[in-house]
């Protein structure tokens, strides 16, 4: 019979095997060559089901073999109490290629020490390994939030923070901060805003505005109450959690499931006029969604992204004079860039999102292939003028992109308008923005769409 180590390595270990006494006896045995336990080798090859099975049956989450304790003198280095081993959490951070978030979550929930070091690998910690292997910020966040020390040194006196700073990587540097410090940072609020955009689509699924959704994601000085306000407005929960493990968002569904979900969504909301069954746009979206779902690096809810792709996103950007203060222009570009990188992920290559402005009569088309040019394009002209949000919502967005197509029966896709501003309307009559949004609803109804999105 194959050993528990070999079965864990191949991913073929089952609960039936765990009834064998020899298997249980060798549960925490360290392989003499790889310095991995059965749990460690299962993590290495990303066999998540085997990882769950081993932990459930008592595998030590730190890879320690309690039967091989060398000394119990508390005055000595505790890392020398056990035979040299590569801890499973370190393996997940340093060696695993897929499902890293899921395995880290399982190990940490089972009590793995976030600061345990691999004595086999220069006393490298999981956090140091994660930084060195360019793991994404959300994984670094997860380790830090569980107590991982960004200033812990390895054998060569290297620390995660020093490596990130030497690399000049602002995302990694910020990810190594404590949650309280990190949540007040700008990247946190970009994440909140992106969640709002995707969240509005979830709300639209239940109560859809077919052509123009006044999703006024007004980015002012964000307060800790924003989550509560948005949940109350859209009756949603869960989407704004500060830390969501990627595997909680991902859904492994075949192409047929994406096709069925898109078809049900379209038919349930009478969007057939926009998306006939043989629409190549829709087919491209489904194909790209299927590929994205199969990508282990994907952390997005692909089904929600598929529904978002049915809309034409319009970013209504603030270019008024007050945007000259501080880093407001750069912050706005960060938001648009992040939203564009998500919203263009699964749409056809020749489709994009539009950026329009309060005062400039300019439109910037943003495609997945041109994301690198966005910062230069948006920063070409210095901000100026008042903040006439409502007045120019009518003239620069609703009139050309909604009302004119309605008159000519040429509205190709529902429109999702997001307003990004550093404050409130200024330079126009109070209530102008509200009136513009209400007027849009009335004109949609007059054109044959009721307020629940059902075409008459």
C-alpha positions in Angstrom: 0.0 0.0 0.0 1.2 3.5 -0.8 2.3 5.6 2.1 0.1 8.5 3.5 2.8 10.9 2.2 2.6 9.5 -1.4 -1.2 9.5 -1.3 -1.2 13.1 -0.1 1.3 14.1 -2.8 -0.9 12.6 -5.6 -4.1 13.9 -4.1 -5.6 10.4 -3.8 -5.8 10.3 0.0 -9.4 9.5 1.1 -11.3 9.2 4.4 -11.2 5.5 4.0 -7.4 5.6 4.1 -7.7 7.5 7.4 -9.2 4.4 9.1 -5.8 2.6 8.7 -3.7 2.7 11.9 -0.5 3.0 9.9 -1.8 6.0 8.1 -2.7 7.7 11.4 0.7 6.8 12.9 2.5 8.5 10.1 0.2 11.5 10.0 2.9 14.0 11.1 6.0 12.1 9.8 8.5 14.3 8.1 9.9 13.1 4.8 13.7 12.8 5.1 14.4 14.4 1.8 11.7 17.1 1.2 11.3 17.9 5.0 7.6 18.0 4.4 4.8 16.2 6.3 1.9 14.7 4.4 0.0 17.9 5.1 3.0 20.0 3.7 3.2 18.0 0.5 -0.6 18.3 0.0 -0.3 22.0 0.4 2.7 22.1 -2.0 0.5 20.6 -4.8 -2.6 22.5 -3.8 -4.7 19.5 -3.0 -7.3 21.4 -1.0 -9.5 18.4 -0.3 -6.6 16.4 1.1 -5.5 19.4 3.2 -9.0 19.5 4.7 -9.0 15.7 5.3 -5.6 15.7 7.0 -6.5 18.7 9.3 -9.8 17.0 10.2 -7.9 13.9 11.3 -5.4 15.7 13.5 -2.5 16.7 11.3 -0.4 19.3 13.0 -1.0 22.6 11.1 2.6 23.7 11.8 4.1 20.4 10.5 5.4 19.4 13.9 5.6 15.8 15.0 4.8 15.6 18.7 6.4 12.2 18.9 9.8 13.6 17.9 10.3 16.3 20.4 14.0 16.6 21.0 14.0 18.7 24.2 11.5 20.3 26.5 13.7 23.0 28.1 11.7 26.2 27.9 14.9 28.3 28.0 16.0 26.9 24.7 14.9 28.0 21.2 11.5 26.4 20.7 12.1 26.1 17.0 14.8 23.5 17.8 12.4 21.3 19.8 11.3 19.5 16.7 13.0 17.9 13.7 13.7 20.4 10.8 10.5 20.8 8.8 9.0 23.1 6.2 5.8 24.3 7.9 2.7 24.0 5.7 1.8 27.7 6.0 5.3 28.5 4.8 4.8 26.1 1.9 1.6 27.7 0.9 3.2 31.1 0.8 6.4 30.1 -0.9 5.7 27.1 -3.1 2.0 26.6 -3.8 0.8 27.8 -7.2 -3.0 27.5 -6.9 -5.7 27.9 -4.2 -3.2 29.7 -1.9 -5.9 31.7 -0.2 -8.0 28.6 0.6 -5.1 26.7 2.1 -3.9 29.6 4.1 -7.4 30.0 5.5 -7.6 26.3 6.4 -4.2 26.3 8.1 -4.7 29.5 10.1 -8.2 28.4 11.2 -6.6 25.2 12.4 -4.2 27.2 14.6 -1.1 27.5 12.4 1.5 29.9 13.8 1.6 32.9 11.4 5.2 33.6 12.4 6.6 30.1 12.2 9.8 29.8 10.3 11.2 27.2 7.9 14.5 26.3 9.5 15.3 24.5 6.3 15.0 27.7 4.3 17.1 30.3 6.2 14.5 30.8 8.9 12.1 32.4 6.4 8.6 33.2 7.7 5.4 32.7 5.7 5.1 36.5 5.3 8.6 36.9 4.1 8.1 34.0 1.6 4.9 35.6 0.4 6.6 39.0 -0.2 9.5 37.3 -1.9 7.3 35.4 -4.3 5.2 38.5 -5.1 1.9 37.2 -3.6 -1.0 39.6 -4.0 -1.8 42.2 -1.2 -5.0 40.3 -0.1 -2.9 37.3 1.0 -0.4 39.6 2.8 -3.3 41.3 4.5 -4.6 37.9 5.7 -1.3 37.0 7.3 -0.8 40.4 8.9 -4.4 40.3 10.2 -3.6 37.0 11.9 -0.5 38.3 13.6 2.3 37.9 11.1 5.2 40.2 11.9 6.4 42.3 8.9 9.6 43.1 10.8 10.6 39.5 11.6 14.1 38.7 10.4 15.4 35.6 8.6 18.9 34.2 8.9 20.2 36.9 6.6 18.6 39.7 8.6 16.0 40.4 5.9 12.4 41.4 6.8 9.2 41.5 4.7 8.9 45.3 5.2 12.5 46.0 4.2 12.2 43.9 1.0 9.0 45.7 0.0 10.5 49.1 0.6 13.7 48.2 -1.3 11.5 47.0 -4.2 9.6 50.3 -4.1 6.3 48.5 -4.2 3.6 50.7 -2.6 0.8 48.1 -2.7 3.0 45.6 -0.8 4.2 48.2 1.7 0.6 49.1 2.5 -0.5 45.5 2.7 2.0 45.0 5.5 0.5 47.6 7.7 -1.9 46.8 10.5 -5.6 46.6 9.5 -6.5 49.8 11.3 -3.7 51.7 9.4 -4.5 50.0 6.2 -8.2 50.6 6.3 -7.6 54.3 6.4 -5.5 54.1 3.3 -6.5 55.1 -0.2 -6.4 51.6 -1.6 -9.0 50.5 1.0 -11.5 53.1 -0.4 -10.8 52.2 -4.0 -11.8 48.6 -3.0 -15.0 49.9 -1.4 -15.9 51.9 -4.5 -15.3 48.9 -6.8 -17.5 46.9 -4.5 -20.2 49.5 -4.8 -20.1 49.3 -8.6 -20.3 45.5 -8.6 -22.8 45.6 -5.8 -25.1 47.9 -7.7 -25.4 45.2 -10.4 -26.3 42.7 -7.7 -29.1 45.1 -6.6 -30.1 45.8 -10.3 -30.6 42.0 -10.7 -33.5 42.3 -8.3 -34.7 45.8 -9.2 -33.1 46.9 -12.5 -33.0 50.3 -14.1 -32.7 49.2 -17.7 -30.9 52.1 -19.4 -29.3 54.5 -17.0 -28.6 53.8 -13.4 -27.7 56.9 -11.4 -25.1 55.0 -9.4 -23.7 58.1 -7.8 -20.6 56.6 -6.2 -19.8 60.0 -4.8 -16.3 59.7 -3.4 -16.0 62.3 -0.7 -14.0 62.0 2.5 -15.0 58.4 3.1 -16.4 57.7 6.6 -16.7 54.4 8.5 -20.5 54.6 8.0 -20.3 54.2 4.2 -20.8 50.4 4.4 -23.9 50.8 6.5 -25.4 53.5 4.3 -24.9 51.4 1.1 -26.3 48.2 2.7 -29.3 50.2 3.8 -29.8 51.7 0.4 -29.5 48.5 -1.7 -30.6 46.0 1.0 -27.4 44.0 0.5 -25.1 42.3 2.9 -21.7 40.6 2.8 -20.3 42.3 -0.2 -18.5 45.0 1.7 -16.6 42.8 4.2 -13.1 44.2 4.7 -11.5 40.8 4.2 -13.1 38.3 1.9 -11.1 35.2 1.0 -10.9 34.7 -2.7 -12.3 31.2 -2.6 -15.5 32.6 -1.0 -16.0 34.8 -4.1 -15.1 32.3 -6.7 -17.6 29.9 -8.2 -16.5 27.0 -10.3 -19.1 26.7 -13.0 -18.8 25.4 -16.5 -19.5 27.4 -19.6 -23.1 26.1 -19.8 -23.8 27.5 -16.4 -22.6 30.9 -17.4 -24.8 30.8 -20.5 -27.8 29.7 -18.5 -27.3 32.4 -15.9 -26.9 35.1 -18.5 -29.9 33.9 -20.4 -32.1 33.8 -17.2 -30.9 37.3 -16.2 -31.7 38.7 -19.6 -35.1 37.0 -20.0 -36.1 37.7 -16.4 -35.5 41.4 -16.9 -36.7 41.7 -20.5 -33.3 42.6 -21.9 -33.8 40.5 -25.1 -34.0 43.7 -27.1 -30.4 44.4 -26.2 -29.1 40.8 -26.3 -30.8 38.4 -28.7 -29.8 34.7 -28.3 -27.3 34.8 -31.2 -25.6 38.0 -30.0 -21.8 37.6 -30.6 -21.2 40.1 -27.8 -22.9 37.9 -25.3 -21.1 34.8 -26.5 -17.7 36.6 -26.1 -18.6 37.5 -22.6 -19.5 33.9 -21.7 -16.3 32.6 -23.3 -14.1 35.1 -21.4 -16.0 34.5 -18.2 -15.3 30.7 -18.5 -11.6 31.3 -19.0 -11.4 33.7 -16.2 -13.2 31.3 -13.8 -10.6 28.7 -14.6 -7.7 31.0 -13.7 -6.5 30.3 -10.2 -5.3 33.9 -9.8 -8.9 35.2 -10.3 -10.4 36.5 -7.1 -13.5 38.1 -8.6 -17.1 36.8 -8.5 -17.2 35.8 -12.2 -21.0 35.5 -12.3 -21.4 39.1 -11.0 -18.8 40.2 -13.5 -20.7 38.6 -16.3 -23.8 40.6 -15.4 -21.7 43.8 -15.1 -20.4 43.2 -18.6 -24.0 43.5 -19.9 -23.9 47.2 -19.0 -22.1 50.1 -20.6 -20.2 51.7 -17.7 -19.8 55.5 -17.8 -17.4 57.1 -15.3 -18.6 60.7 -14.8 -15.5 62.3 -13.4 -14.9 65.5 -11.5 -12.6 68.0 -13.2 -13.6 71.1 -11.3 -11.1 73.5 -9.8 -11.3 72.0 -6.3 -9.7 68.8 -7.7 -6.3 70.7 -7.9 -6.0 70.3 -4.1 -3.8 67.6 -2.8 -3.7 64.3 -4.7 -7.3 64.3 -5.7 -6.6 64.0 -9.4 -4.3 61.0 -8.8 -6.8 59.4 -6.5 -9.6 59.8 -9.1 -7.4 58.2 -11.8 -6.7 55.3 -9.4 -10.4 54.7 -9.0 -11.1 54.8 -12.7 -8.1 52.6 -13.5 -9.2 50.0 -10.9 -12.8 49.9 -12.1 -11.8 49.8 -15.7 -9.4 46.9 -15.1 -12.4 44.9 -13.7 -15.2 46.1 -16.0 -13.2 45.3 -19.1 -12.0 41.9 -18.0 -14.5 39.8 -20.0 -16.0 42.1 -22.6 -15.0 41.9 -26.3 -11.6 43.6 -27.0 -13.2 46.3 -29.0 -15.6 47.3 -26.2 -14.6 49.5 -23.2 -15.8 51.9 -20.6 -16.3 55.6 -21.1 -14.9 58.4 -19.0 -16.6 61.8 -19.3 -16.1 65.0 -17.3 -18.1 67.8 -15.7 -16.4 70.7 -17.5 -14.4 69.2 -20.5 -16.4 68.2 -23.5 -14.2 65.1 -23.8 -14.7 61.4 -23.8 -12.0 58.9 -23.1 -12.6 55.3 -24.2 -10.8 52.8 -21.9 -10.0 49.3 -23.2 -8.3 46.4 -21.4 -5.4 46.9 -23.9 -5.0 50.6 -23.2 -5.1 50.7 -19.4 -1.5 51.7 -19.4 -2.4 54.9 -21.2 -5.2 56.0 -18.9 -3.1 58.0 -16.4 -1.6 60.1 -19.2 -4.9 60.6 -21.0 -6.8 61.7 -17.8 -4.1 64.0 -16.6 -3.6 66.0 -19.8 -5.8 68.9 -18.7 -5.7 70.8 -15.4 -9.0 70.9 -13.5 -11.0 74.1 -13.7 -14.5 75.5 -13.2 -17.5 74.7 -10.9 -19.0 71.4 -9.9 -22.2 71.5 -11.9 -22.9 67.8 -11.6 -26.6 67.8 -12.5 -26.5 70.3 -15.3 -23.7 68.5 -17.1 -25.0 65.0 -16.3 -27.9 66.0 -18.6 -25.8 67.6 -21.3 -22.7 65.4 -21.4 -24.0 62.0 -20.5 -27.8 61.5 -20.5 -28.6 63.5 -23.7 -25.9 61.9 -26.0 -25.7 58.4 -24.5 -29.3 57.8 -23.4 -31.9 60.2 -24.8 -30.6 60.4 -28.4 -30.3 56.6 -28.7 -33.8 56.3 -27.2 -35.2 58.6 -29.9 -33.6 56.6 -32.7 -34.2 53.2 -31.1 -30.4 52.5 -31.1 -29.6 52.0 -27.4 -27.3 49.0 -27.6 -26.6 48.2 -24.0 -28.0 49.4 -20.6 -26.0 52.2 -19.2 -24.4 52.3 -15.7 -23.4 55.8 -14.7 -21.0 56.3 -11.8 -20.3 59.7 -10.4 -16.9 60.3 -8.9 -16.5 63.7 -7.1 -14.6 65.3 -4.3 -17.6 67.0 -2.8 -21.1 68.2 -3.6 -22.6 70.1 -6.6 -21.6 73.7 -6.8 -22.5 76.5 -9.2 -26.0 75.2 -10.0 -29.4 75.3 -8.3 -29.8 72.9 -5.3 -31.5 69.7 -6.4 -30.4 69.9 -10.0 -28.6 66.5 -9.8 -31.6 64.8 -8.2 -34.0 66.3 -10.8 -31.7 65.1 -13.6 -31.9 61.5 -12.3 -35.6 61.6 -11.8 -36.1 63.1 -15.2 -34.1 60.2 -16.7 -36.5 57.7 -15.0 -39.5 59.5 -16.4 -38.1 59.7 -19.9 -37.2 56.0 -19.8 -40.8 55.2 -18.8 -42.1 57.3 -21.6 -39.9 55.5 -24.0 -41.3 52.1 -23.0 -39.4 51.1 -19.9 -41.0 51.1 -16.5 -39.1 51.7 -13.3 -38.5 48.0 -12.7 -36.8 47.6 -16.0 -39.6 45.7 -17.8 -40.0 46.8 -21.4 -43.6 47.3 -22.4 
